[in-house]
Amino acid sequence: MIELLVSLVILGVLFASMHFVVGTAVLGKTLTANRSTGQTQGRLIAEWLADRVRMAGYGTSGSNPIGRCQSGIVSTDSNYYPTTSALWVSGDFANSGTPQTRGFRLETVNGVAAITETVINCATGATSTDEPLTDTTSTTAVSLTFAYYDNTGTQVTALTTSSKIQTIRVVQITATVQPLHTPPAIAAGSTQQTWTTRVTVRNP
């Protein structure tokens, strides 16, 4: 009887050890996968927005009858002024001969926070399209912020004054994302990925 009890205790310890090892391995793999997802999404978003900001102003004209399409960073239509949480830029991003205004902000799409891109052609009566840039099936956007600087490196904070907006030469973009489904055993903050980039506007 004693031998049986000892054997049962040993088996119990063995199974508990195996469960701990397997559980730790699964947890580690999940954490790695979540971090990889966040890194990929965050990097792609930062690169996409940076590319659009870099091209802002290309193909636009001060004589365009549509105010938002007269400058790279919209400064002649108060409905599209830059803010710390949204940015509207205009340019011929597709090199099609027809400039567009593109806006970037944080919105809720199908119940999930997402970084979105709104596109409106620079044509009278044009309708807008609004699409998520982050994958709403796997990623939630935590934050999207913008900061603006002139050619001396001084931060531009007067974002409701057209003349001040026109002095913006550098845009800082900061995006934070995390996997949509984070296991309870993993702190949400540990899977968040933040990407920050500064972009010089080529065509102010």
MOHUGI-V634042 format. One record per pair of residues at least 12 apart in sequence whose ideal C-beta (glycine too) atoms are under 8 Angstrom apart, sorted by the first residue. I is the first residue (numbers start at 0). J is the second residue. Records with the same first field share a line. If there is no record, write none. Layout:
I = J, J
//
This chain:
26 = 182, 184, 185
29 = 182, 185
30 = 185, 189, 190
32 = 178
33 = 177, 178, 181, 185, 190
34 = 190, 192
36 = 137, 138, 178
37 = 138, 176, 177, 178, 190, 191, 192
38 = 192
40 = 133, 134, 137, 138, 176, 192
41 = 174, 175, 176, 192, 193, 194
42 = 194
43 = 132
44 = 114, 132, 133, 174, 176, 194
45 = 172, 174, 194, 195, 196
46 = 196
47 = 116, 132
48 = 86, 103, 172, 174, 198
49 = 172, 196, 198
51 = 88, 90, 92, 101, 103
52 = 86, 88, 170, 172, 198, 200
53 = 198, 199, 200, 201
54 = 88, 90, 91, 92, 201, 202
55 = 71, 72, 88, 89, 90, 200, 201, 202, 203
56 = 70, 71, 72, 88, 89, 90, 200, 201, 202, 203
57 = 71, 90, 91, 92, 201, 202
58 = 90, 91, 94, 96, 98
59 = 71, 89, 90, 91, 98, 121, 202
63 = 98, 121
64 = 123
65 = 121, 122, 123
67 = 79, 87, 89, 100, 119, 121
68 = 89, 98, 100, 121
69 = 89
70 = 89, 165, 203
71 = 88, 89, 90, 200, 202, 203
72 = 86, 87, 88, 147, 164, 165, 167, 170, 200, 203
73 = 87, 88, 89, 100, 164
74 = 161, 164, 165
75 = 161
77 = 159
79 = 100, 102
80 = 158, 159, 164
81 = 145, 147, 158, 164, 167
82 = 145, 158
83 = 144, 145, 146, 158
84 = 104, 105, 143, 144, 145
85 = 102, 103, 104, 145
86 = 102, 103, 104, 145, 170, 172
87 = 100, 101, 102, 103
88 = 100, 101, 102
89 = 101, 121
90 = 202
97 = 120, 121, 122
98 = 120, 121
99 = 118, 119, 120, 121
100 = 118, 119, 121
101 = 116, 117, 118, 119
102 = 116, 117, 119
103 = 115, 116, 117, 132, 143
104 = 117, 143
105 = 140, 142, 143
106 = 129, 131
108 = 131, 135
109 = 135
111 = 135, 139, 179
112 = 139, 140, 141
113 = 131, 132, 133, 135, 138, 139, 140
114 = 131, 132, 133, 140, 143, 174, 176
115 = 129, 130, 131, 132
116 = 129, 130, 132
117 = 129
118 = 130
133 = 176
135 = 179
136 = 179
137 = 178, 179, 180
138 = 176, 177, 178, 179
139 = 176, 177, 178, 179
140 = 174, 175, 176
141 = 175, 176, 177, 191
142 = 173, 174, 175
143 = 172, 173, 174, 175
144 = 172, 173
145 = 170, 171, 172, 173
146 = 170, 171, 173
147 = 167, 169, 170, 171
148 = 167, 168, 169, 170, 171, 197
149 = 166, 167, 168, 169
150 = 166, 168, 169
152 = 169
155 = 167
165 = 203
167 = 200, 203
168 = 199, 200, 203
169 = 197, 198, 199, 200
170 = 197, 198, 200
171 = 195, 196, 197, 198
172 = 195, 196, 197, 198
173 = 193, 194, 195
174 = 193, 194, 195
175 = 191, 192, 193, 194
176 = 191, 192
177 = 190, 191, 192
178 = 190
//
